[in-house]
Amino acid sequence: MVPVSFDDRELEMVTHASAIALKWKRDDVIFRKGRAVIPSD
């Protein structure tokens, strides 16, 4: 539930920040999985 005090612009910024954080987390997981696949010489 979103607090009523949040206006649309604030809510949009928070949502956008959350989306960016999720993307970074996903990319980080993919990056680590990709590195894990590469055999270490």
C-alpha positions as CSV (number, residue, x, y, z in Angstrom):
1,M,0.0,0.0,0.0
2,V,1.4,3.4,-1.0
3,P,1.2,6.2,1.5
4,V,-1.3,8.9,0.5
5,S,1.4,11.6,1.1
6,F,3.3,10.3,-1.9
7,D,2.5,12.3,-5.0
8,D,2.8,10.8,-8.5
9,R,6.3,12.2,-9.2
10,E,7.7,10.8,-5.9
11,L,6.1,7.4,-6.6
12,E,7.4,7.4,-10.1
13,M,11.0,8.1,-8.8
14,V,10.8,5.4,-6.2
15,T,9.4,2.9,-8.7
16,H,12.1,3.8,-11.2
17,A,14.8,3.4,-8.6
18,S,13.5,0.0,-7.6
19,A,13.4,-1.1,-11.3
20,I,17.1,0.0,-11.7
21,A,18.1,-1.9,-8.5
22,L,16.4,-5.0,-9.7
23,K,18.1,-4.7,-13.1
24,W,21.5,-4.3,-11.5
25,K,20.8,-7.3,-9.3
26,R,19.8,-9.4,-12.2
27,D,22.7,-8.3,-14.3
28,D,25.1,-9.1,-11.4
29,V,23.7,-12.6,-11.1
30,I,24.0,-13.2,-14.8
31,F,27.6,-11.8,-14.7
32,R,28.6,-14.1,-11.8
33,K,26.9,-17.1,-13.5
34,G,28.8,-16.3,-16.7
35,R,32.1,-16.1,-14.9
36,A,31.3,-19.3,-13.0
37,V,30.9,-21.1,-16.4
38,I,34.4,-20.0,-17.5
39,P,37.0,-22.5,-16.3
40,S,39.8,-20.8,-14.3
41,D,43.2,-21.4,-15.8
